[in-house]
Amino acid sequence: MKEVNIPLYDRPKAYKLMQDGITQRFEYSIDSFWKFLKFYLEIISKISIESPSPKVVFRQVLQSMLITEYEFRILIDCVTERNLTSHTYDEKTAKKIQDHIPLYYVTMKIILDRLQLDQN
């Protein structure tokens, strides 16, 4: 990959764009994740969810013993922080949330890997 030199006067703008991109990817990743879990429950586990929302889906996944209590709490925190980013944008809040993204990513990856293994 070719290295790009950003002029000093453009670095704050480039940094802000990068931070905005991280936040947006976080938002659609958690949205896609809970919708996948809803689909998994309905199709694979044959469990119907009448009022789909992320927290309801996560609770049902926990009750189905597909995730641990610890993973459940992380996912609830993740959705709570996702809601903070979508309703109001505050740079300090966004930075705090971005610090948590690696934990959220690892948690989602572990759950996805476990579900995939269950299907093999």
N, C-alpha and C positions, 0 to 999 in steps of 0.2 A: 504494500500500500504506500502510495506516495505521501510524504509529509507535506502538510499545508502550513505555510507561514502566514499567520494572521497579523496584520499591522497592529501596533500597540493601541491605536485609537479605536479599533474595531473589537478588541478583546472583550470589553464588558458586554457589548451587544451579542457577540458570539456566545459568551458564557450564558447570558440570559436565554438565548434561543435553545441552547443545549439543555438547560434546566427545564424550560417549558416542554421540550420534547420528552424528557424523562418523566415528567408528571403526566403527560398525555398517554404515554405508553403504559404507565402504571394504571391509569384509569381504565383503559380498554382491556388491559390484561386481566384485572380482577373481574370486570364485567363479563368477559368471555369465560373466565374460570367458573364463576357461579352458575352461568347458563349451561356450561358443559355438565356440571354436577347435577343440575336439574334434569337434563336430558338423560344422563346416566341412570339416575334414580327411576325415571319413567320407563326407559327402554330396557335396561339391563336388570334392574331390581324390581321392576313392575310396581313402583310406588308412585301414586298420583299426588301431585302437590296442587292444592286448590288456590292458594293465594301466594303465587311465587314472588318472593323477594329474596335477596341474598341471605339475610339472617334466617329466614324460614328454611331455605334450602340447606344451609349449613347445619341448622339444628336437626333436620331430618337425616342428613348424612351422618351426623354424630349418632343419632338414635339407631341408625342402620349399622353402626360400628364400622364404618368405612374410614373414619378419621378418629384420632384420639381427642381427649378433652383439651390437651395442650394445643393441638392443631386448630381445634375449634376456636379457642380464645384468640389465637393469632389471626385467624380468618375474620373474626368479628372486629378485631382492631383494624385490620386491613380495610374492611368495608366502611368502618367509621371514618377512617382517614381519607378514603376515597371520596366520601360524601363531603368532607371538608374542602377538598380540592375542587370539587365541581360546583359548589354553591358560592364560595367566596375565594378569591385568590389573594393570599397574603404570603409575601416572600419568606418570612420567618417560618410560617407554618409549612410551606412547601419544602423548605430545606430540612425541617425536622422529619417530615414524612419521607423524603428522599433517603434519609439516613436509615429508615426502617425497610426500605424496598428490598435489600438483599435477603433479609429474614423472610419477607413475604414470598419472594421468588423461590427460595429453597423449600419453604413449606409447600407451596403449590407443586413444585417439581416432585417432591417426595410423595405427595398424594397421587399425582398422575402416574408416577412409576408404580406405585402399589396397585392402583386400579388396573393398569396394563398387565401386571403380573397375575392378577386375579383372573384375567381373561385368557391367559395362556395355559 
